[in-house]
Amino acid sequence: MENKKKGLAIASLVFGIIGGYYSTVSIVAIICGHIALNRIKKNSGLYSGKRLAISGLVLGYLGLAIALLLGFLRGSIKNKLGI
């Protein structure tokens, strides 16, 4: 069994999960996921974890979208209340 590197893919997944609680961490998940997928694509013999990277990307983009939506709603409510 070969020892393939998948640290960035794991980091993307972990940051994607944490990004659900801290929205700015979602950006780190997205960056790590894209870098991991790029490395896997270029050198699949050395890197692995494609499913982990994709999961991290999905969670990262989802967390970012939710953060943007909640920020928009918060601004809209504050604007309507005149705060």
Secondary structure, 3 states (H helix, E strand, C coil): CCCCECHHHHHHHHHHHHCCCCCCHHHHHHHHHHHHHHHHHHCCCCECCHHHHHHHHHHHHHHHHHHHHHHHHHHHHHHHHCC
